[in-house]
Amino acid sequence: MHYVFKNYGYAFSVERAVDKIIQAQARGYGTLRAKRVRLQHFVDFLQVQGITNLEKVKFSHLQLFAQHVQQLMQEKDWSPAYAQNILSDANGLLGFVRKQRAFRVSPSAYTGKRPWTRTTPPTGMALAGVRDCVEAMRKQGLPRGALIVLMARMFGMRLRETVLADIPRLYREGVRHGAIAIRLYKRMGFEIEGRKRHSLLVNGSYVDEYCMSKLL
């Protein structure tokens, strides 16, 4: 990602700049789409302001956009984390194009602090919609794709992790020892508090049962 500071022509067009920063920074379909959706809020705001060239954006415009996002948080019930990502992307877009002449707002000053624990699913990941998607993929003969979507939604795994996962191995570990479930819960902050040896009979063999908890 190299940018010649004195060559302002190609990237000050809003639409052109959005395409450039997505190509340079985003990785994977999910990230590409999410970043474009977030940046579109800034693009729409600039269009309302009559701005098509990023060189014309002033700090006061960015402050107005931050106030606009703050209002949308209330109207659309956005989480602080999502609103902060929108403002961070706007900051990043201006920084990518303007370099030394860039300015930024503090996302948390307008959205409040983001919580450490997610209380709502990511945009487009509502459970009902995911189940419909999974069922449609199964009917189309795409069982692995359906499982990837389901694992990403239910366990909070990243898309790349689920795509590259050795699913037969995960299944064997889950059946034999519950190892995959234990690792996933540990990643989410759970700790093992107790262990009941040979308390469950699975496929004719006794396995241990773990008691796990998380302080909120």
C-alpha positions as CSV (number, residue, x, y, z in Angstrom):
1,M,0.0,0.0,0.0
2,H,2.0,2.9,-1.3
3,Y,0.7,6.4,-2.0
4,V,2.5,9.3,-3.6
5,F,1.6,12.3,-1.5
6,K,1.7,14.9,-4.2
7,N,-0.5,12.8,-6.6
8,Y,-3.9,13.7,-5.3
9,G,-5.8,13.2,-8.5
10,Y,-6.7,9.5,-8.5
11,A,-7.9,9.0,-4.9
12,F,-9.8,12.1,-3.9
13,S,-12.9,10.9,-5.7
14,V,-15.0,9.4,-2.9
15,E,-16.1,6.2,-4.7
16,R,-12.6,5.7,-6.1
17,A,-11.0,6.1,-2.7
18,V,-13.4,3.6,-1.1
19,D,-12.5,1.0,-3.8
20,K,-8.8,1.6,-3.2
21,I,-8.8,1.3,0.5
22,I,-10.9,-1.9,0.4
23,Q,-8.5,-3.4,-2.1
24,A,-5.5,-2.5,0.0
25,Q,-6.7,-3.3,3.5
26,A,-9.6,-5.8,3.4
27,R,-9.1,-9.6,3.3
28,G,-11.9,-12.2,2.6
29,Y,-15.4,-11.8,1.3
30,G,-17.0,-11.3,4.7
31,T,-14.5,-8.5,5.5
32,L,-14.8,-6.9,2.1
33,R,-18.6,-6.7,2.4
34,A,-18.7,-5.5,6.0
35,K,-16.1,-2.8,5.3
36,R,-18.0,-1.6,2.2
37,V,-21.3,-1.5,4.1
38,R,-19.7,0.6,6.9
39,L,-18.0,3.0,4.5
40,Q,-21.2,3.5,2.6
41,H,-22.6,5.3,5.6
42,F,-19.8,7.9,5.2
43,V,-20.3,8.0,1.4
44,D,-24.0,8.7,1.8
45,F,-23.4,11.4,4.4
46,L,-20.9,13.2,2.1
47,Q,-23.4,13.0,-0.8
48,V,-26.0,14.7,1.3
49,Q,-23.4,17.4,2.1
50,G,-22.7,17.8,-1.7
51,I,-19.2,16.5,-1.3
52,T,-17.7,14.3,-4.0
53,N,-14.0,15.1,-3.5
54,L,-12.3,14.1,-0.2
55,E,-10.0,17.1,-0.5
56,K,-13.1,19.2,0.3
57,V,-13.8,17.4,3.6
58,K,-13.2,19.5,6.7
59,F,-12.8,18.5,10.3
60,S,-16.3,20.0,10.9
61,H,-17.7,17.6,8.3
62,L,-16.2,14.6,10.2
63,Q,-17.6,15.9,13.5
64,L,-21.1,16.2,11.9
65,F,-20.8,12.7,10.6
66,A,-19.8,11.4,14.1
67,Q,-22.9,13.2,15.5
68,H,-25.0,11.6,12.7
69,V,-23.6,8.1,13.6
70,Q,-24.4,8.9,17.3
71,Q,-28.0,9.6,16.3
72,L,-28.2,6.4,14.2
73,M,-27.1,4.4,17.2
74,Q,-30.2,5.4,19.0
75,E,-32.6,5.0,16.0
76,K,-31.2,1.7,14.8
77,D,-30.1,0.3,18.1
78,W,-26.5,-0.1,17.0
79,S,-24.0,-1.4,19.4
80,P,-21.1,0.9,20.4
81,A,-18.7,-1.5,18.8
82,Y,-20.4,-1.3,15.4
83,A,-20.8,2.5,15.5
84,Q,-17.1,2.8,16.5
85,N,-16.1,0.7,13.5
86,I,-18.0,3.0,11.2
87,L,-16.2,6.1,12.5
88,S,-12.9,4.2,12.5
89,D,-13.4,3.4,8.8
90,A,-14.2,7.0,8.0
91,N,-11.0,8.0,9.9
92,G,-9.1,5.4,8.0
93,L,-10.4,6.5,4.6
94,L,-9.3,10.1,5.1
95,G,-5.9,8.9,6.5
96,F,-5.4,6.6,3.6
97,V,-6.0,9.4,1.1
98,R,-4.8,12.6,2.8
99,K,-1.8,11.2,4.7
100,Q,-0.1,14.1,6.5
101,R,-3.2,16.3,5.9
102,A,-5.5,13.9,7.6
103,F,-7.5,14.5,10.7
104,R,-9.7,12.2,12.8
105,V,-12.3,12.0,15.5
106,S,-12.3,9.8,18.6
107,P,-15.0,7.1,18.0
108,S,-15.5,6.4,21.7
109,A,-16.1,10.1,22.4
110,Y,-19.3,9.8,20.4
111,T,-20.4,6.2,20.9
112,G,-19.2,5.5,24.4
113,K,-16.9,2.6,25.4
114,R,-17.4,-0.7,23.6
115,P,-18.2,-3.6,25.8
116,W,-15.8,-6.6,26.1
117,T,-18.6,-9.1,25.7
118,R,-20.8,-9.2,22.6
119,T,-24.5,-9.1,23.5
120,T,-26.0,-9.2,20.0
121,P,-25.0,-11.2,16.9
122,P,-23.1,-9.5,14.1
123,T,-25.1,-7.8,11.4
124,G,-26.6,-10.4,9.1
125,M,-26.0,-13.2,11.5
126,A,-29.4,-13.4,13.2
127,L,-30.0,-17.0,14.2
128,A,-33.3,-17.4,12.2
129,G,-31.6,-16.1,9.0
130,V,-28.6,-18.4,9.5
131,R,-30.8,-21.4,9.9
132,D,-32.6,-20.6,6.7
133,C,-29.3,-20.2,4.9
134,V,-28.0,-23.5,6.3
135,E,-31.1,-25.4,5.3
136,A,-31.0,-23.9,1.8
137,M,-27.4,-25.0,1.4
138,R,-28.1,-28.5,2.6
139,K,-30.9,-28.8,0.0
140,Q,-28.5,-27.6,-2.7
141,G,-26.1,-30.4,-1.7
142,L,-23.6,-28.2,0.1
143,P,-23.3,-29.9,3.5
144,R,-19.8,-28.6,4.3
145,G,-20.7,-25.0,3.4
146,A,-23.8,-25.3,5.6
147,L,-21.6,-26.6,8.5
148,I,-19.1,-23.8,8.0
149,V,-21.9,-21.2,8.3
150,L,-23.3,-22.9,11.3
151,M,-20.0,-23.2,13.1
152,A,-19.2,-19.5,12.5
153,R,-22.5,-18.4,13.9
154,M,-22.8,-20.8,16.9
155,F,-19.2,-20.8,18.1
156,G,-18.1,-17.3,17.0
157,M,-15.3,-18.8,14.8
158,R,-13.7,-16.6,12.1
159,L,-14.7,-17.5,8.5
160,R,-11.1,-18.5,7.6
161,E,-10.9,-20.8,10.7
162,T,-14.1,-22.6,9.7
163,V,-13.2,-22.9,6.0
164,L,-9.8,-24.4,6.9
165,A,-11.0,-26.6,9.7
166,D,-10.5,-30.3,9.6
167,I,-14.1,-31.1,10.2
168,P,-13.8,-34.9,10.5
169,R,-11.1,-34.5,13.1
170,L,-13.1,-31.9,15.0
171,Y,-16.0,-34.3,15.0
172,R,-13.9,-37.2,16.3
173,E,-12.5,-35.1,19.0
174,G,-15.9,-33.8,20.0
175,V,-17.3,-37.4,20.2
176,R,-14.3,-38.8,22.1
177,H,-13.4,-36.2,24.5
178,G,-15.3,-33.0,23.9
179,A,-11.9,-31.3,23.3
180,I,-13.2,-28.9,20.7
181,A,-16.0,-27.7,22.9
182,I,-13.6,-27.1,25.8
183,R,-11.2,-25.1,23.6
184,L,-14.0,-23.0,22.3
185,Y,-15.4,-22.3,25.7
186,K,-11.9,-21.4,27.0
187,R,-11.5,-18.9,24.1
188,M,-14.8,-17.3,25.2
189,G,-13.4,-16.8,28.7
190,F,-14.7,-19.9,30.5
191,E,-12.5,-21.7,33.0
192,I,-12.7,-25.3,34.2
193,E,-13.9,-25.5,37.8
194,G,-14.4,-29.2,38.2
195,R,-14.0,-32.6,36.6
196,K,-16.1,-35.7,37.0
197,R,-14.1,-38.7,36.0
198,H,-15.8,-41.3,33.9
199,S,-19.2,-39.8,34.5
200,L,-20.6,-40.2,30.9
201,L,-21.0,-43.2,28.8
202,V,-20.4,-42.4,25.1
203,N,-20.3,-45.1,22.4
204,G,-19.7,-47.7,25.0
205,S,-16.8,-45.9,26.7
206,Y,-16.8,-43.7,29.8
207,V,-15.5,-40.1,29.4
208,D,-14.9,-37.3,31.8
209,E,-17.4,-34.4,32.4
210,Y,-16.2,-30.9,33.0
211,C,-17.8,-28.1,34.9
212,M,-17.0,-24.7,33.3
213,S,-18.0,-21.2,34.3
214,K,-17.3,-17.5,33.4
215,L,-17.5,-14.5,35.7
216,L,-19.4,-11.6,34.2
